[in-house]
C-alpha cells in the first residue's frame, strides 16, 4: 500500500495531496497535517520492504538519526509512525526542488555554483 492515493488519510492525521518522489526504500508524498494545519513531506516505506524486519529497522533508524538534526540545510523530522503496516516519516516540506531537478533543467553547473552547493551540503 505504499502507493497511496490522493485524499487518503494516514493515521487519521496526514491527508495525501500528491506523490512527489520515489527513492530507494520509500515513496514521498506532499500531505496536509490535519492537526497542525500545515503542509508536510510524508515518506512511506515501500511495500516490498514493509514486511522485512531489516528494512523496517533501517527505516526507523533513519528516523532516530534525523530527529536530532537541526540545521537550515536539513529538512526537520516532525513525526514517525506506523498505520496498518505502513511505516512512515513526516518531515518539513520544502518546495525548492532537488539538486537532480536543477541538473536536469540546467545541465552541467559552473565550478562556482557547484562549489556553493557543495558547501551547503557539507555544512549540513
C-alpha positions as CSV (number, residue, x, y, z in Angstrom):
1,X,0.0,0.0,0.0
2,X,3.0,2.3,-0.4
3,X,1.3,3.8,-3.4
4,X,-1.2,6.0,-1.5
5,X,-4.0,7.7,-3.4
6,X,-4.6,11.4,-3.3
7,X,-7.1,12.2,-0.5
8,X,-6.1,9.1,1.6
9,X,-5.7,10.0,5.3
10,X,-2.9,8.1,7.2
11,X,-3.2,7.7,10.9
12,X,-6.3,9.9,10.9
13,X,-3.9,12.9,10.5
14,X,-2.0,13.1,7.3
15,X,-4.0,13.7,4.1
16,X,-2.2,12.8,0.9
17,X,-2.1,15.7,-1.7
18,X,0.2,14.2,-4.3
19,X,3.2,12.0,-4.8
20,X,6.4,14.0,-5.1
21,X,9.2,11.4,-5.5
22,X,10.4,7.8,-5.2
23,X,13.6,6.8,-3.6
24,X,15.4,3.5,-2.9
25,X,13.3,2.5,0.1
26,X,10.4,4.9,0.1
27,X,7.8,6.9,-1.7
28,X,7.5,10.6,-0.8
29,X,4.2,12.5,-0.7
30,X,3.1,16.1,-0.2
31,X,0.5,15.9,2.5
32,X,-1.6,18.1,4.8
33,X,-1.2,17.6,8.5
34,X,-4.8,18.0,9.6
35,X,-3.9,18.5,13.3
36,X,-1.2,21.2,12.8
37,X,-2.8,22.6,9.6
38,X,0.5,22.6,7.6
39,X,1.9,21.0,4.5
40,X,4.4,18.2,5.2
41,X,6.5,15.7,3.3
42,X,5.4,12.1,4.1
43,X,8.0,9.4,3.4
44,X,6.4,5.9,3.3
45,X,8.4,2.7,3.3
46,X,7.8,0.8,0.0
47,X,5.6,-2.3,0.2
48,X,8.4,-4.6,-0.9
49,X,10.3,-3.7,2.3
50,X,7.5,-3.2,4.8
51,X,7.3,-6.8,5.8
52,X,11.0,-7.3,6.1
53,X,12.3,-6.6,9.7
54,X,15.7,-5.5,8.5
55,X,14.3,-2.7,6.3
56,X,11.8,-1.6,8.9
57,X,14.7,-1.4,11.4
58,X,16.8,0.7,8.9
59,X,13.8,3.0,8.2
60,X,13.2,3.6,11.9
61,X,17.0,4.0,12.5
62,X,17.0,6.7,9.8
63,X,14.3,8.5,11.8
64,X,16.1,8.2,15.1
65,X,19.2,9.7,13.4
66,X,17.3,12.5,11.8
67,X,15.2,13.5,14.8
68,X,18.2,15.3,16.5
69,X,19.4,17.0,13.4
70,X,18.8,20.8,13.4
71,X,20.3,22.8,10.5
72,X,18.8,25.2,8.0
73,X,20.0,22.9,5.1
74,X,18.3,19.8,6.5
75,X,14.5,19.2,6.5
76,X,13.2,18.8,10.0
77,X,11.7,15.5,11.1
78,X,8.3,16.0,12.8
79,X,6.9,12.6,13.4
80,X,7.4,8.8,12.9
81,X,4.7,6.3,12.8
82,X,3.0,3.1,11.6
83,X,-0.5,2.6,10.4
84,X,-1.9,-0.8,9.4
85,X,1.6,-1.9,8.4
86,X,2.5,1.4,6.6
87,X,5.8,2.7,8.1
88,X,6.2,6.5,7.6
89,X,8.2,9.6,8.5
90,X,6.8,13.1,8.5
91,X,9.2,15.8,7.6
92,X,9.2,19.5,6.8
93,X,8.0,20.1,3.3
94,X,10.5,22.1,1.2
95,X,9.2,23.3,-2.2
96,X,12.6,24.2,-3.8
97,X,13.1,21.1,-5.9
98,X,16.1,18.9,-5.7
99,X,19.6,19.1,-7.0
100,X,18.7,16.4,-9.5
101,X,15.9,18.7,-10.8
102,X,18.4,21.6,-11.2
103,X,20.8,19.3,-13.1
104,X,18.1,18.0,-15.4
105,X,16.9,21.6,-16.2
106,X,20.3,23.3,-16.5
107,X,22.8,20.6,-17.3
108,X,26.3,21.0,-16.1
109,X,26.8,23.6,-13.5
110,X,29.7,26.1,-13.3
111,X,32.5,25.4,-10.9
112,X,31.5,28.3,-8.7
113,X,27.8,27.1,-8.5
114,X,28.9,23.5,-7.8
115,X,31.1,24.8,-5.0
116,X,28.2,26.7,-3.5
117,X,26.1,23.6,-3.5
118,X,28.9,21.5,-2.1
119,X,29.5,24.0,0.8
120,X,25.8,23.9,1.7
121,X,25.8,20.1,1.7
122,X,29.0,19.9,3.8
123,X,27.6,22.4,6.2
124,X,24.5,20.2,6.8
